[in-house]
Each structure stands twice: as C-alpha cells, then as structure tokens.
Amino acid sequence: MNIKQQLQHLKNEGKKAFAVLIDPDDISPEKIVELAKRCNAAKVDLVLFGGSLMLSDHMEHCINAFKSVSQIPVILFPGSPAQVCKAADALLFLSLVSGRNAELLIGQQVVAAPVVKASGLEVLATGYILVDGGVPTTVSYMSHSAPVPRNKPDIALCTAWAAELMGQSIIYMDAGSGAQYPISTQMIEKVSRNIDIPLIVGGGIKDVAGVRAAFEAGAQVVVVGNAIEKDLSLIEEMSAVAKAVYA
C-alpha cells in the first residue's frame, strides 16, 4: 500500500498512527541521526518535515540523514513551494480551506505544481484547517488567515465536508506550532465521525494524555513537534499510546 492507502486503512479499520514533526530550522543533520534512532526504537509510524518559515537550507541533508538510519516514511509538510524536496517519500499538498487567502487556497499550489509533478513524490491532497490554539501562531500570522474558533466545531465540520466534497484525500486540523491549547476533543469527534477520509490532528499537544485524548476523540494520526523538541523521551511514551490501545 502507498501512504494514502495506509492512512485510509487506518480510518476504515479504526487504527491509529503517531507522527513526529521535525522543523529543519530547529535541528542539525548531525543531531537528526539520534532523533531517527529514537523514532525507530519507539516504532513511530510517520515523520513529517517542514515549517511555516525556512531559515536554513539543509532540508535535503536532514531528510537524507534521517533516512540513512530509518525506514519510517518521511512526508513533507511544506510551508511554501520552496520546501518541496524529492528526498522525501510523500508530500502533503495543502490547501488552507479554513482561510480566505486565495494564495493559500490555490495560488501557491499553482506555483508548486510543476515542481511537485517532476519530483516523483507521492502527493497527498490535504484540506488544511487551522484552529485557534489560544495564541497567535506563526502559521496564522504568515497565512494572513483567521483560524476556526476553538468552540465552533460545526464550522470545522462544514469546512472538512467542503474539502472532502472537493476531492481532498485527507483533513489536517492544526492548532499551529506553539499553540497554547490543543484542538478540543469535541471538535475532533465532530469532524472525525462525519467524514469518510482520514483525519490528522496536531498543534498544542504537550503530553501523553493529550495524545490519548486526540486518538480517543477520533483522530487517525496525531502529530507532535514542539513537545518532543523539548523532551525527546516523550517519543516512546506517545508512540506507545497508539501501539498499546489501537494496534
């Protein structure tokens, strides 16, 4: 199965996967080998690479360093067309469906399309929904986009429905890097129960309890980045939630 099929299988079978988000700006190619080994030991399911900004130029080096010691699938989570890198296995082709900024609905996708088509990457059409995480985040600032209010699950659901009806393969609900609060379980449950495509959830998840809550509410994939950057030991504990309960 390709990655799209694997994610849909999770949805169909009620299984779960844990993903680590790596921002190349926050890690060196040398340190990424240690992180990759920890991900291997924890049996992490997926690794996402990317960020809203890209100040460094070593994305490809980081991915190659990671893949030199790990067979975990690497998926690009790009903040701009410049972050397309054929060293990865797949790419989330994001459309910010929660916003009204045409550049992030279709404009940047048009710019990126020739590079993506030529890359050979598996492309995962993804409806990206930004949710209020309690504080302004880099992605909300850079996208010039108001997030979905955290207490409005119906808006999130209608947005997810629209993305699904337009042919998106995945919904990614994100509170953003550095969010004060994770997405509410009520919103996750509302969306997950009413769509037929996989749901990825990330942003603001700081501990094992947060991972478990997101899974139990219906997320197929839970993504954690900042918390793991601060404490690498969380990888094993967080990944174990998916393995112990939903394997």
N, C-alpha and C positions, 0 to 999 in steps of 0.2 A: 504493500500500500504506500502511496505517496503521503505527504504530510497532510494535505487536505482531507484525504480519505481517513487517515488516522484520527484527525480531530472530529470528523463526522461520526466515526465509530465510537468515540468517547460519548458523544451526545446520544447516539442510538442505544448504547449498552449501559448508560448510567455510570460510566467510569470517569476517572479524574486524572489530571496531569499537573505536575508542578514545574514552573518555568522560572529561571533566573534571568533577570535583566541586567545586562552589562553595558555601561556607558564608557566607550573608549577614552573619553576625556578624563575619566576617573581611575584609570588603571594603565599600567605599562605592559608591553608584551612580555617582559620578564616575569611580572607577578601573575600574569594570567595563567601560566602553567600550573601554579599552585592552586588557583581557583578551579581550573579544569579538573585537577585530580580530586579536589573536594567534591565537585559535582559528580564525578564518576563514582566515588565512594558512596555518595548519598543517593545514587540512581536517579538523578534529576532527569526529567523527561525531555525538556526543551531548553534551549538557551536563546535569548533574544539579544541582539546587538543594536544599539542606536541611542540617540538623544535628541532633544529639541535643538540644541546647539552642537556644533562640532568644531572645537578649537584646535584639536590635534589632527594629525594627518596619518595616523597609524592604524586606522580601522582594519585594513587588509592584514597588516602584520599581527594585530591582536587576534583576528579570526584564525589565521594560519597557525599561530602559536597555540591557540585553544585546540584546534583540530589535530595538531601534532600528537596530542596525548589523549584525545577523547573522540568518541564516535557519536556523541549526543548531537542531534540535529541542531544546526545553527540557523536561526531565522532573523532576517533584518527587520528592525522596527524603525524605519527611517524618519528623521525629522525634516528631510529635504531631499530633492533628487540627487544631490551630491553624495548622499550616503549609500547609493547603490553600489554593491561590491560583489563581484561574481565568485569570491572565495566562499561565500555562504551557501547554504543549501536551498533556502527559500526566502521570499520577501513578502511582508505584509504590504499589499498595495492599498494604502489607506485613503479613504475619503472621509473627511471630517463632517459627517452627516448631522451632527448636533449643532454645527455652526452655520453662519450665513455668509461666510467669506468664500466667494467664488474661487479664489486662488487655491483654497484647500479642499474644495469640493471637486474641482475638475482642472483648474489652471495648472498647478504643478504636476498633476498626473499626465497632462498632455506633454509637458516638457520632459518628463521622465520616461515616457513610453518608449522612445527609440532605444534608450539605454537598457531599459528593462527587457525589451524584446530580444536584444542582442546578447543579454547576459547569460542566458541559459538557466536562470534561476526558476524554481517552481514559484509561481505567482499566486498569492492567496488574496482574493478580492475581499477587503475588510471594511465594514462600516464602523468607523471610529466615533465613539460617543464620549465626549468629555463631560465629567460630572463634577459639580462643586465639591471640593475637598476641604473647605473651611478657610483656606488662604489662597491668594493668587499664586499660580504656579507658572513655571517657565512656559509650558505649552499653551496655557490660556493667554499669557502676555504675547507670545510670539505669533499666535494664530489670530489675534485680534477677534477673539470669539468668546462669547459668554457661555459658560458651562450650563448644563442642565441643573436646576436647583436640586439639592440632595433630597428634599422632601416631596419631590414630584415624580414618583415612579411611573405615572401614566404618560408623562411626556417622554420619558426614556423608552417606554414600551412602544409608543406610536412612532418614535424615531427609529427604533430597531425594526419594527414592521416595515416602515418605508424602505429601509436599506435592504431588507430581505426581499421585498417585492421587486426592487430594482435589480436583484440578482447577486447581491453580495453573498459570499460564502461563509463569512464569519462576522460576528459582532464583538467588538472590543470596547468594553466600558472601562474608562480610566479616570481616576481622581487626580492623576498627574503626579510627577515626581515631587516629593517633599510635601505632599498633602497632609493636612492636619488630621483628617478623618478618612477612613476608607469608605467606599460606596456602601450604603446601607443594605442590610440583608433583605429588607422589604423590596428595594428596587431590583436587586439581583434576582430574587424569587419571581417577581412580577414579569421581568423580561424573559428569564430562562424558561418558565413554564409555558410561555405563549409564542415561542419561536421554534422553528424546526432546524435551525442551524446552530453550530457551536457558539458558546459564549465564553470569551476570555475576560477576566477581571483583574485589574491592577491598580496601584496607587494607594498610598496611605496604610498599607498592611505592614504592621510593625512586629507582629509576634505570631506564635503558633496558633493561638486562639483566633486570630484574625484570618489565618489561612483556613482553619477548620470551619469558621463561620461562613466564609465565602463558598466553600465547597458544599456545605450543607444547604445553603440557600439556592444552589443550582449552577454555579459556575463549573464549566468543564475544565478550564485551565485557570490557575491562579498564578500571577506574575509578581515577584518581589525583587526589588532592586536596592533601594537605599538602605533598608534594614540590614541586608546581607553585607553591603559595603562596610557597615559599622561593626558587624559581628558575623564573621564567616561561619561560626559554629551553628548558626541558625539554619544553614543549608540542610544539614542532616535531619534536624527536628522537623522542619517544614515539609521536606520531601516525604518524610515518613508518614505524614498525615494521609497523603494520597495513597501510599502503598498499603498501609495497615487497614484502612477502612474501606477503600474502594477498588482495590486490586482485583 
